[in-house]
Amino acid sequence: MKLNVAYQVKAGSRISYNDGRPGHEGVEATVLAVDAQGMTVQFDDRADATRILFSEPRWMDFISVVG
């Protein structure tokens, strides 16, 4: 888990997801809400919000805070 992301992110932050797969590179989202377990984000290319738990390496290993 990238603790630095978990500690940096707050509502209104921008994050980027990049796992290296085509279509999953540089995908950005706005953080809508944060609690002790995770965050709810709205990816720019999706209609529905996504819940991401800080304990999920399949997400957290590929997320960076961009703003």
C-alpha positions as CSV (number, residue, x, y, z in Angstrom):
1,M,0.0,0.0,0.0
2,K,1.2,3.5,-0.8
3,L,0.8,5.1,2.5
4,N,1.9,8.5,1.1
5,V,-1.2,8.5,-1.1
6,A,-3.5,7.5,1.7
7,Y,-2.1,10.3,3.9
8,Q,-2.0,13.0,1.1
9,V,-5.5,12.5,-0.4
10,K,-8.4,14.6,0.7
11,A,-11.8,15.5,-0.9
12,G,-11.1,17.6,-4.0
13,S,-7.7,16.0,-4.7
14,R,-6.9,14.8,-8.1
15,I,-5.4,11.3,-8.5
16,S,-4.0,9.4,-11.4
17,Y,-4.2,5.6,-12.0
18,N,-1.6,3.9,-14.2
19,D,-1.1,0.1,-14.2
20,G,0.6,0.1,-17.6
21,R,-2.3,-1.6,-19.5
22,P,-3.7,0.1,-22.6
23,G,-6.5,2.4,-21.5
24,H,-5.3,2.4,-17.9
25,E,-2.5,4.8,-18.3
26,G,-2.8,8.3,-16.9
27,V,-6.5,7.9,-16.1
28,E,-7.4,10.8,-13.7
29,A,-10.1,11.1,-11.1
30,T,-11.4,13.6,-8.5
31,V,-11.6,12.4,-4.9
32,L,-15.2,12.9,-3.7
33,A,-14.8,11.6,-0.1
34,V,-12.2,10.1,2.2
35,D,-12.5,8.1,5.4
36,A,-10.1,5.9,7.5
37,Q,-10.6,2.9,5.2
38,G,-10.6,4.4,1.8
39,M,-11.9,7.0,-0.7
40,T,-14.6,7.5,-3.2
41,V,-13.5,8.8,-6.5
42,Q,-15.0,9.9,-9.8
43,F,-12.9,8.9,-12.7
44,D,-13.0,11.3,-15.7
45,D,-13.9,8.5,-18.1
46,R,-16.7,6.8,-16.0
47,A,-20.3,7.6,-15.2
48,D,-20.3,6.0,-11.7
49,A,-18.1,6.8,-8.7
50,T,-15.7,4.1,-7.5
51,R,-14.9,3.1,-3.9
52,I,-11.2,2.4,-3.4
53,L,-10.0,0.9,-0.1
54,F,-6.5,1.9,1.1
55,S,-5.8,-1.8,1.9
56,E,-6.3,-2.8,-1.8
57,P,-2.9,-3.1,-3.5
58,R,-4.5,-3.7,-6.9
59,W,-5.6,-0.1,-6.7
60,M,-3.2,1.6,-4.4
61,D,0.0,0.4,-6.0
62,F,-0.9,2.3,-9.2
63,I,-2.4,5.6,-7.8
64,S,-0.5,8.9,-7.5
65,V,-1.7,12.2,-6.2
66,V,-1.5,14.8,-9.0
67,G,-3.2,17.8,-7.5
